[in-house]
Amino acid sequence: MKEVVLILQKDKRASLFLFPVDYVALNLQDYPQIVKVPMDLSTVKKRISTYTKIESFIDDILLIWTNCKLYNVEDSVLTFSYYYLGYLRRRGIFGKRV
């Protein structure tokens, strides 16, 4: 699991997901109402020792991109990053190789 997080953290396409969204500084006042369970790579990294199943780890990784798609408009740069998840799966970074 640590290896997956490190791969993601080093990839420039994941740079927007390294830390929690600072919705106050970004003036995203509706963010907490839309995104009920925020997730980011630093939080996943902190939780690594608490995951008892790989599925829980993958769920948290997926939640990062699910939240991104939920909050952002379809054609935004951030939503593009949601599709990065498909790229990761095709490469077999986590989950089933497609």
C-alpha positions as a Markdown table, in Angstrom:
| # | Residue | x | y | z |
|---|---|---|---|---|
| 1 | Met | 0.0 | 0.0 | 0.0 |
| 2 | Lys | 2.8 | 2.4 | 0.8 |
| 3 | Glu | 4.3 | 1.8 | -2.7 |
| 4 | Val | 1.0 | 2.7 | -4.3 |
| 5 | Val | 0.7 | 6.0 | -2.3 |
| 6 | Leu | 4.3 | 6.8 | -3.2 |
| 7 | Ile | 3.7 | 6.2 | -6.9 |
| 8 | Leu | 0.7 | 8.5 | -6.8 |
| 9 | Gln | 2.4 | 11.2 | -4.8 |
| 10 | Lys | 5.3 | 11.3 | -7.3 |
| 11 | Asp | 3.1 | 11.6 | -10.3 |
| 12 | Lys | 2.5 | 15.3 | -11.3 |
| 13 | Arg | -1.0 | 14.5 | -12.4 |
| 14 | Ala | -1.9 | 13.7 | -8.8 |
| 15 | Ser | -0.5 | 17.0 | -7.4 |
| 16 | Leu | -4.0 | 18.4 | -6.7 |
| 17 | Phe | -4.8 | 15.4 | -4.5 |
| 18 | Leu | -1.7 | 15.4 | -2.2 |
| 19 | Phe | -3.4 | 17.3 | 0.7 |
| 20 | Pro | -6.9 | 18.0 | 1.9 |
| 21 | Val | -8.9 | 20.6 | -0.1 |
| 22 | Asp | -8.6 | 23.9 | 1.7 |
| 23 | Tyr | -12.1 | 25.0 | 0.9 |
| 24 | Val | -11.9 | 28.0 | 3.1 |
| 25 | Ala | -8.8 | 29.4 | 1.4 |
| 26 | Leu | -10.2 | 28.5 | -2.0 |
| 27 | Asn | -13.6 | 30.1 | -1.1 |
| 28 | Leu | -15.5 | 26.9 | -1.9 |
| 29 | Gln | -18.2 | 27.5 | 0.6 |
| 30 | Asp | -20.4 | 24.7 | -0.6 |
| 31 | Tyr | -17.6 | 22.0 | -0.6 |
| 32 | Pro | -18.6 | 20.5 | 2.8 |
| 33 | Gln | -22.2 | 20.2 | 1.7 |
| 34 | Ile | -21.3 | 18.4 | -1.5 |
| 35 | Val | -18.3 | 16.3 | -0.5 |
| 36 | Lys | -19.4 | 14.5 | 2.7 |
| 37 | Val | -16.3 | 12.4 | 3.2 |
| 38 | Pro | -13.2 | 14.3 | 2.0 |
| 39 | Met | -10.1 | 12.3 | 1.1 |
| 40 | Asp | -6.6 | 13.0 | -0.1 |
| 41 | Leu | -3.3 | 11.1 | -0.5 |
| 42 | Ser | -1.8 | 12.5 | 2.7 |
| 43 | Thr | -4.8 | 11.1 | 4.7 |
| 44 | Val | -4.5 | 7.8 | 3.0 |
| 45 | Lys | -0.8 | 7.7 | 3.8 |
| 46 | Lys | -1.6 | 8.4 | 7.5 |
| 47 | Arg | -4.2 | 5.6 | 7.6 |
| 48 | Ile | -2.0 | 2.9 | 6.0 |
| 49 | Ser | -1.4 | 1.2 | 9.3 |
| 50 | Thr | -5.1 | 1.1 | 10.1 |
| 51 | Tyr | -6.2 | -0.6 | 6.9 |
| 52 | Thr | -7.1 | -4.3 | 7.7 |
| 53 | Lys | -8.2 | -5.0 | 4.2 |
| 54 | Ile | -6.8 | -3.9 | 0.8 |
| 55 | Glu | -10.4 | -3.1 | -0.2 |
| 56 | Ser | -10.6 | -0.4 | 2.4 |
| 57 | Phe | -7.4 | 1.2 | 1.1 |
| 58 | Ile | -8.7 | 1.0 | -2.5 |
| 59 | Asp | -12.0 | 2.5 | -1.4 |
| 60 | Asp | -10.2 | 5.5 | 0.1 |
| 61 | Ile | -8.1 | 6.0 | -3.1 |
| 62 | Leu | -11.2 | 5.8 | -5.2 |
| 63 | Leu | -12.9 | 8.3 | -2.9 |
| 64 | Ile | -10.3 | 10.9 | -3.8 |
| 65 | Trp | -11.4 | 10.8 | -7.5 |
| 66 | Thr | -15.0 | 10.2 | -6.8 |
| 67 | Asn | -15.1 | 13.4 | -4.7 |
| 68 | Cys | -13.3 | 15.2 | -7.5 |
| 69 | Lys | -15.8 | 14.2 | -10.1 |
| 70 | Leu | -18.7 | 15.0 | -7.7 |
| 71 | Tyr | -17.6 | 18.5 | -7.0 |
| 72 | Asn | -16.2 | 19.7 | -10.3 |
| 73 | Val | -17.9 | 20.3 | -13.6 |
| 74 | Glu | -17.5 | 17.7 | -16.3 |
| 75 | Asp | -15.0 | 19.5 | -18.5 |
| 76 | Ser | -12.7 | 20.9 | -15.7 |
| 77 | Val | -9.0 | 20.2 | -15.4 |
| 78 | Leu | -9.8 | 18.6 | -12.0 |
| 79 | Thr | -12.4 | 16.2 | -13.5 |
| 80 | Phe | -9.7 | 15.2 | -16.0 |
| 81 | Ser | -7.8 | 14.0 | -13.0 |
| 82 | Tyr | -10.7 | 11.7 | -12.2 |
| 83 | Tyr | -10.0 | 9.9 | -15.4 |
| 84 | Tyr | -6.4 | 9.5 | -14.3 |
| 85 | Leu | -7.8 | 6.7 | -12.1 |
| 86 | Gly | -8.6 | 4.7 | -15.2 |
| 87 | Tyr | -5.1 | 5.1 | -16.4 |
| 88 | Leu | -3.8 | 3.8 | -13.1 |
| 89 | Arg | -6.0 | 0.7 | -13.3 |
| 90 | Arg | -4.9 | 0.0 | -16.8 |
| 91 | Arg | -1.3 | 0.1 | -15.6 |
| 92 | Gly | -2.2 | -2.2 | -12.8 |
| 93 | Ile | -1.1 | 0.2 | -10.1 |
| 94 | Phe | -3.9 | -1.0 | -7.9 |
| 95 | Gly | -6.9 | -3.1 | -8.5 |
| 96 | Lys | -7.5 | -5.4 | -11.4 |
| 97 | Arg | -5.5 | -4.8 | -14.6 |
| 98 | Val | -7.8 | -3.8 | -17.4 |
